[in-house]
Amino acid sequence: MNQKKHTVRTIQQMRDNGETITMLTAYDYPTAKQINDAGIDMILVGDSCAMVVHGHPNTLTATMDMMVLHCAAVARGCNRTMVVADMPFGSFQYGIEETMRNAARFVTEAKVDAVKFEATPRHIEKTRAIVEMGIAVVGHVGLHPQAVGALGGLTVQGKSVETARKVVREALALQEAGVFAIIFEAVPAKLSAYVTRKLRVPTISIGGGPGCSGQLLVTPDVLGMFDAFTPGFAKRYQDFNGLMKETFARYAEEVRTGVFPGEEHSYKMSDEVLEAIEKEFGAASA
């Protein structure tokens, strides 16, 4: 396994060599380190943290300060995996200069390797501006969760000629703006595969089917740790919710019955020290 830190160049080489790129989300140091040590190629510190970590109903409540904090923790856990920061709602919808400052915060404060944002054609110049700063950028087409209000819900994008045309145009525009990869979210598999063949840069699917250069899932979905909403494209590999409930219930039972803590979980002190304390302060009441 290649233990060197992944870069824009190595991710592109994987795509060119026909190697499938693996990507998961992470929001904290211990999870990021496990993902890094497992050999996953990329981590997205997604604004999904607003839902799966902070308990909000959607991603719109993620803030720059929140995302920088999570990104910094994740970056400290990765010496191999490439870390991509998700720019939250409100961090790029205004002027180019503000977008550039926010992107720079992720690089300087959180030490991430790249940024990603749901840039539509209206934001292509911002994408280009960030790339020209020297910051690696991941594009995003298809379903834009930050536009859930305008879309009327989290629905598949690209099933009609009109919406499919929009996906293709956005992907081509993002490539020309200089992104090094593009995420395809909730896009029909045939369309994702078609656009992947049209592009020079890697494509990462999160509900975009198997025809992309790589795959991305939200880690709490993979681990079975988030029950409030599970998208149709997600696959649950474990039931950590069930395991945690069982573990916590066992802990509570052992505490209540006196099984824990046992002698092996307790620090020792000599009888002489206790006798000296009792002599000075008096015996403890029963």
C-alpha positions as CSV (number, residue, x, y, z in Angstrom):
1,M,0.0,0.0,0.0
2,N,1.3,3.5,-0.9
3,Q,1.9,5.3,2.4
4,K,2.7,8.7,0.9
5,K,0.2,11.5,1.3
6,H,-2.3,11.6,-1.6
7,T,-2.2,14.8,-3.7
8,V,-4.0,16.1,-6.7
9,R,-1.4,14.4,-8.9
10,T,-1.7,11.0,-7.3
11,I,-5.5,11.1,-7.4
12,Q,-5.3,12.0,-11.1
13,Q,-2.9,9.2,-11.7
14,M,-5.3,6.7,-10.0
15,R,-8.0,7.8,-12.5
16,D,-5.7,7.6,-15.5
17,N,-4.5,4.1,-14.4
18,G,-8.1,2.9,-14.0
19,E,-7.7,2.5,-10.2
20,T,-10.9,3.1,-8.2
21,I,-10.7,6.0,-5.8
22,T,-12.2,5.5,-2.3
23,M,-13.6,8.3,-0.2
24,L,-15.5,8.6,3.1
25,T,-16.6,11.4,5.3
26,A,-15.1,12.2,8.7
27,Y,-15.6,14.9,11.3
28,D,-13.2,14.0,14.2
29,Y,-9.7,12.9,14.8
30,P,-10.2,9.2,15.9
31,T,-12.5,8.4,12.9
32,A,-10.2,10.2,10.5
33,K,-7.2,8.2,11.8
34,Q,-9.1,4.9,11.4
35,I,-10.0,5.8,7.8
36,N,-6.5,6.9,7.1
37,D,-5.0,3.7,8.5
38,A,-7.5,1.6,6.5
39,G,-6.1,3.0,3.3
40,I,-9.0,5.1,2.1
41,D,-7.7,7.6,-0.4
42,M,-9.8,10.7,0.4
43,I,-11.9,12.2,3.2
44,L,-14.6,14.8,2.8
45,V,-15.2,16.7,6.0
46,G,-18.8,17.3,4.8
47,D,-21.3,19.9,5.9
48,S,-23.3,16.8,6.7
49,C,-21.7,17.1,10.1
50,A,-24.6,19.6,10.9
51,M,-26.9,16.6,10.7
52,V,-25.0,13.5,11.7
53,V,-22.9,15.2,14.5
54,H,-24.9,18.2,15.6
55,G,-28.4,16.9,15.1
56,H,-29.8,19.5,12.8
57,P,-32.5,18.6,10.2
58,N,-30.3,19.7,7.2
59,T,-26.8,20.9,6.3
60,L,-27.7,24.6,6.1
61,T,-26.8,25.2,9.8
62,A,-23.1,24.4,9.3
63,T,-20.9,27.4,9.8
64,M,-17.4,28.3,8.9
65,D,-16.2,28.1,12.5
66,M,-17.9,24.7,12.9
67,M,-16.3,23.4,9.7
68,V,-12.9,24.7,10.4
69,L,-12.9,23.0,13.8
70,H,-14.0,19.7,12.4
71,C,-11.5,19.9,9.5
72,A,-8.6,20.6,11.7
73,A,-9.3,17.6,13.9
74,V,-9.6,15.4,10.8
75,A,-6.4,16.7,9.2
76,R,-4.4,15.8,12.3
77,G,-5.5,12.2,11.9
78,C,-4.3,11.9,8.3
79,N,-0.8,11.3,7.1
80,R,-1.8,9.5,3.9
81,T,-5.5,10.3,3.2
82,M,-6.2,13.5,1.3
83,V,-8.5,15.8,3.3
84,V,-11.2,17.9,1.5
85,A,-13.1,20.6,3.4
86,D,-16.7,21.2,2.4
87,M,-17.5,24.9,2.2
88,P,-20.8,25.5,4.1
89,F,-23.8,27.4,3.0
90,G,-23.1,31.1,3.1
91,S,-19.4,30.8,2.8
92,F,-19.3,31.2,-1.0
93,Q,-22.7,32.6,-2.1
94,Y,-21.6,36.2,-1.8
95,G,-18.5,37.9,-3.3
96,I,-15.4,36.4,-4.8
97,E,-13.1,37.9,-2.2
98,E,-15.2,36.5,0.7
99,T,-15.2,33.1,-0.9
100,M,-11.4,33.3,-1.3
101,R,-10.9,34.3,2.3
102,N,-13.1,31.4,3.5
103,A,-11.3,28.9,1.3
104,A,-8.0,30.2,2.7
105,R,-9.1,29.7,6.3
106,F,-9.5,26.0,5.6
107,V,-6.0,25.8,4.3
108,T,-4.2,28.0,6.8
109,E,-6.2,27.2,10.0
110,A,-7.4,23.6,9.4
111,K,-4.5,22.5,7.2
112,V,-6.7,20.6,4.7
113,D,-5.5,19.6,1.3
114,A,-8.4,20.9,-0.8
115,V,-11.8,22.5,-0.6
116,K,-15.2,21.5,-2.1
117,F,-18.3,23.6,-2.7
118,E,-21.6,23.2,-4.5
119,A,-20.7,25.7,-7.2
120,T,-23.3,26.2,-9.9
121,P,-22.5,28.1,-13.1
122,R,-23.1,31.3,-11.2
123,H,-20.1,30.5,-9.0
124,I,-17.7,29.3,-11.7
125,E,-15.6,32.5,-11.4
126,K,-15.2,31.8,-7.7
127,T,-14.0,28.3,-8.4
128,R,-11.5,29.7,-10.9
129,A,-10.4,32.3,-8.4
130,I,-9.7,29.8,-5.7
131,V,-7.8,27.6,-8.1
132,E,-5.7,30.6,-9.1
133,M,-4.9,31.1,-5.4
134,G,-3.2,27.8,-5.5
135,I,-5.9,25.9,-3.5
136,A,-7.0,22.5,-4.9
137,V,-10.8,22.4,-5.5
138,V,-13.3,19.6,-5.8
139,G,-16.5,20.4,-7.8
140,H,-20.0,19.1,-7.1
141,V,-22.8,18.4,-9.6
142,G,-26.3,16.8,-9.4
143,L,-28.1,17.1,-6.1
144,H,-27.0,20.2,-4.1
145,P,-28.2,19.6,-0.5
146,Q,-27.6,23.3,0.3
147,A,-30.3,24.2,-2.3
148,V,-32.8,21.8,-0.7
149,G,-35.3,24.6,-0.3
150,A,-35.2,25.7,-3.9
151,L,-35.2,22.1,-5.1
152,G,-38.2,21.2,-3.0
153,G,-36.4,18.2,-1.3
154,L,-33.5,15.9,-1.8
155,T,-34.3,14.5,-5.2
156,V,-32.4,12.8,-8.0
157,Q,-31.0,15.2,-10.5
158,G,-30.6,14.5,-14.2
159,K,-33.5,12.2,-15.0
160,S,-35.0,14.6,-17.6
161,V,-33.3,16.1,-20.7
162,E,-33.3,19.5,-19.1
163,T,-31.7,18.5,-15.8
164,A,-29.3,16.0,-17.5
165,R,-28.1,18.9,-19.7
166,K,-27.5,21.0,-16.6
167,V,-25.4,18.2,-15.0
168,V,-23.2,17.9,-18.1
169,R,-22.8,21.7,-18.5
170,E,-21.9,22.2,-14.9
171,A,-19.3,19.4,-15.0
172,L,-17.7,20.7,-18.1
173,A,-17.6,24.2,-16.7
174,L,-16.1,23.1,-13.5
175,Q,-13.4,21.2,-15.3
176,E,-12.5,24.2,-17.3
177,A,-12.4,26.3,-14.1
178,G,-9.6,24.1,-12.9
179,V,-11.2,21.6,-10.4
180,F,-9.1,18.4,-9.9
181,A,-12.2,16.2,-9.3
182,I,-16.0,16.4,-9.3
183,I,-18.5,14.8,-7.0
184,F,-21.7,13.4,-8.6
185,E,-24.5,13.3,-6.1
186,A,-27.8,11.5,-6.7
187,V,-27.3,11.4,-10.5
188,P,-28.6,8.5,-12.7
189,A,-25.8,6.0,-13.2
190,K,-25.9,6.2,-17.0
191,L,-25.5,10.0,-16.9
192,S,-22.6,9.8,-14.5
193,A,-20.9,7.2,-16.6
194,Y,-21.4,9.3,-19.7
195,V,-20.0,12.5,-18.2
196,T,-17.1,10.6,-16.6
197,R,-16.1,9.5,-20.1
198,K,-16.3,13.1,-21.3
199,L,-14.1,14.5,-18.6
200,R,-10.3,14.5,-18.0
201,V,-10.6,14.8,-14.2
202,P,-11.7,12.1,-11.8
203,T,-15.4,11.8,-10.8
204,I,-16.5,10.6,-7.4
205,S,-20.0,9.1,-7.0
206,I,-22.2,9.5,-4.0
207,G,-25.4,8.0,-5.4
208,G,-24.0,8.4,-9.0
209,G,-23.6,4.7,-9.8
210,P,-20.6,2.6,-10.5
211,G,-19.4,4.3,-13.6
212,C,-17.5,7.1,-11.8
213,S,-13.8,7.1,-11.0
214,G,-14.5,6.6,-7.3
215,Q,-17.1,6.2,-4.6
216,L,-18.0,8.3,-1.6
217,L,-20.4,7.5,1.4
218,V,-21.2,9.3,4.6
219,T,-19.4,7.3,7.3
220,P,-22.2,7.3,9.9
221,D,-24.4,5.7,7.2
222,V,-21.7,3.1,6.6
223,L,-21.5,2.3,10.3
224,G,-25.2,2.4,11.0
225,M,-24.9,5.3,13.4
226,F,-27.5,7.7,11.9
227,D,-31.1,6.7,11.7
228,A,-32.9,10.0,11.1
229,F,-32.4,9.8,7.4
230,T,-30.7,7.2,5.2
231,P,-30.5,8.0,1.4
232,G,-31.3,5.2,-1.0
233,F,-27.8,5.0,-2.4
234,A,-26.2,4.4,1.1
235,K,-25.1,0.9,2.2
236,R,-24.9,0.0,5.9
237,Y,-21.9,-2.2,6.6
238,Q,-22.3,-2.3,10.4
239,D,-24.9,-1.7,13.1
240,F,-22.9,0.6,15.5
241,N,-26.1,2.0,16.9
242,G,-27.2,-1.4,18.1
243,L,-23.7,-2.2,19.3
244,M,-23.5,1.0,21.3
245,K,-26.9,0.6,22.9
246,E,-26.0,-2.9,23.9
247,T,-22.6,-1.8,25.3
248,F,-24.1,1.1,27.2
249,A,-26.8,-1.1,28.7
250,R,-24.2,-3.6,29.8
251,Y,-22.1,-0.9,31.4
252,A,-25.1,0.5,33.3
253,E,-26.0,-3.0,34.5
254,E,-22.4,-3.7,35.7
255,V,-22.3,-0.3,37.5
256,R,-25.6,-0.9,39.2
257,T,-24.7,-4.4,40.3
258,G,-21.2,-3.5,41.5
259,V,-19.4,-5.6,38.9
260,F,-17.7,-2.5,37.6
261,P,-15.3,-1.2,38.7
262,G,-13.5,-4.3,39.8
263,E,-10.2,-4.6,41.6
264,E,-8.4,-4.6,38.3
265,H,-9.9,-1.2,37.4
266,S,-8.9,0.4,40.8
267,Y,-5.6,2.0,41.8
268,K,-3.9,0.6,44.8
269,M,-2.7,2.3,48.1
270,S,-1.0,0.7,51.1
271,D,-2.9,0.2,54.3
272,E,-0.2,2.2,56.1
273,V,-1.1,5.3,54.1
274,L,-4.8,4.9,54.8
275,E,-4.1,4.4,58.5
276,A,-2.1,7.6,58.5
277,I,-4.9,9.5,56.9
278,E,-7.5,8.1,59.3
279,K,-5.2,9.1,62.2
280,E,-5.0,12.6,61.0
281,F,-8.6,13.2,59.8
282,G,-10.5,10.6,61.8
283,A,-12.3,7.5,60.6
284,A,-14.8,7.8,57.9
285,S,-18.5,7.2,58.8
286,A,-20.2,4.1,57.5
